Structure formats: structure tokens, C-alpha cells
Amino acid sequence: MATAPALRKRLLEYALNLPEAHLDHPWGEDVAKVRKKVFAFFGIEAYSEHGMTVKLVDSQSLAVAQPGVSPSGYNLGKSGWVTVRLGRELPFEMLREWIDESYRCVAPKSLVAQLDANEEAEPGAPRA
């Protein structure tokens, strides 16, 4: 199993490979945005407790049943946001699916369609 910092790096790289995704640093932390909307928070790299926060409208209840996953604070949990402590027993593939779901929740429909077209062109091919 990858260390939390290595897993964080891999997940952030994956998120930034989604259509029109880019890195931003509001509040001094690393976030993945699509256009102007955040779809994944990755915190501050030097912080000892590595984690990510994503929006899971469809799979929030499944996610919070996993170890190290909880509804996000500041009432964001009511909107589907969950915070994941990295370095637990959660597989990369599951975390990657959560990033995809979060991206789909906030991205414009045209970019979601582009993502779907990319997946149809290369089914099962890893993007990162």
C-alpha cells in the first residue's frame, strides 16, 4: 500500500488529468478545479494528516461507511461532500472513482460528455 503522501500525489495527478482540470491554491491548499469550481480538495502537502475532500452525491452513504471517511465539516456534508483520510485501507481505484464522481457533480455537462466520450474511445484505459 502506498504511503499517504505518495497516494495524495497520485490522486492529485489523476484529478488534474480530467478535462479542463487545473490546480489552484485558495487558502494555501491544493485544490483541483474544473473551470472555476472546486471538485477535489487535497489540503496542504506539508501537513502531516493527508486527505482529500470530494463531492459524492450518489455514493456518500457508501463512502462514509468506509474507514477514515466522514461527512465534511462547515455543513458541506449536507451537500454530499466527504473528507477522506489517506493512508487507510481504501484502494486507489475507489478513491479515483470518487474523484470522477465529484468532477461529474461540478463540471459543465459538455465536459462530462467529453469525459464519457474519452472513456468510450478507450474503455478501461487508465487516464493517470
Secondary structure, 3 states (H helix, E strand, C coil): CCCHHHHHHHHHHHHHCCCCEEEECHHHCEEEEECCEEEEEEECCCCCCCEEEEECCCCHHHHHCCCCEEECCCCHHHHCEEEEECCCCCCHHHHHHHHHHHHHHHCCHHHHHHHHHHHHHCCCCCCC
